[in-house]
Amino acid sequence: MDFPGNTPADTAARRAAWTAYWATGGLHSCVGSFDGNYSGAIGAFWRDVFDRLPGGPLRALDLATGNGALPRLLWEHRKQVPGLEVDAVDLAQLAPGWLDPSQHAGLRFHAGVAMENLPFPDACFDLVGSQYGFEYALRDAALAEALRVLKPGGRLALVMHHADSVLVRVGRSELRNQAIVLAPEGLLPATAAVLPWIAKARAGIDPSGEPGALEARNAYNRAIQALATDIAGSPAPDLLVEARAWVNQLLAGTGADPGPSLEKLSAYRDGLVAAGLRTGELIEHALGAEQLQSLVQAIQAARPAARVEVETLQQAQGVLGWGLRLEPA
Ligand SMILES: C[S@@+](CC[C@H](N)C(=O)[O-])C[C@H]1O[C@@H](n2cnc3c(N)ncnc32)[C@H](O)[C@@H]1O
């Protein structure tokens, strides 16, 4: 049931890419799927999960929490009910800017924690949840851990990526676009090569006689022309259009010293590579119907008396994911 790609090096790269993302302060990573405030299918799924929880004190665990979108939703949903405690774990370092210890006592973030190896005793949670997180793990190990820490009558609720979702479709097109601008003959390498010559010209030195300058300018022009063709032919050219505008601005702002612009370019490229890694992960870990079924069977085998419910979460834009829940008997 597990995916490849979980060597220590893969884990380190994944942790670094997500740490960099969460450091920007974003609340979740699939912004378009939430209508900003959970008014769509995903919000409806979680509200239903929360509505079925018993009243009174409750301890919940969120797996692969990111900056805590799910704990925050649960906290808001249950703010009238005293006694809520939430533990939120993630492999990456986190920066939940919204967290206010005076408001959210009882909500604990645990960064650098893999869901395959949870630092909690057996049977201590009433709810174990995850939103676009559980499927990223080695699922056999993560499931064993989730069920170990879940109380016998507890609930498990998962929103997971769906192989036919709109997020996967958009992700594939983003990966194609990233590859176009990062390719050796693409916009970003061509910009890096032409930048020092532009800086020379801005310093008042005419580089036009130098063969390197001519070569760099021609390569840049070819990259710009190819990009225009790609933009015209792409059903979702946003990233390409954005990259072209960003480079235009960078070149316009370049002075006699190419250093600052080259640094900005390098940071921009690193950002694209990290975004590509996250998108690649999304696509790789999205579950098809058979994989979902094998997960359901594994849950059912571990908790034969409980009920497993699955649904496809969708709204006007298309399919957003799978919803899975384990309900006590
Ligand atoms: C798509 S984000 C989802 C974050 C959050 N649940 C949300 O809804 O915004 C996936 C998260 O899974 C985390 N992750 C990936 N593999 C993990 C693992 N084995 N254990 C814990 N967290 C993991 C990543 O660090 C990342 O923050």
The ligand as a Gaussian input file, in Angstrom:
#p B3LYP/6-31G(d) Opt

LIG

0 1
 C       -0.900000      19.481000       1.829000
 S       -0.149000      19.829000       3.358000
 C       -1.581000      19.813000       4.377000
 C       -1.497000      20.671000       5.600000
 C       -2.776000      20.901000       6.386000
 N       -3.357000      19.674000       6.874000
 C       -3.791000      21.716000       5.629000
 O       -4.914000      21.257000       5.451000
 O       -3.477000      22.853000       5.263000
 C        0.652000      18.304000       3.731000
 C        1.461000      18.318000       5.021000
 O        1.859000      16.965000       5.295000
 C        3.073000      17.022000       6.006000
 N        3.648000      15.671000       5.989000
 C        4.049000      14.969000       4.912000
 N        4.458000      13.745000       5.288000
 C        4.303000      13.678000       6.639000
 C        4.553000      12.656000       7.610000
 N        5.014000      11.480000       7.255000
 N        4.275000      12.939000       8.913000
 C        3.798000      14.155000       9.279000
 N        3.544000      15.146000       8.390000
 C        3.788000      14.910000       7.090000
 C        3.856000      18.076000       5.258000
 O        4.916000      18.576000       6.029000
 C        2.750000      19.113000       4.987000
 O        2.730000      20.115000       5.986000

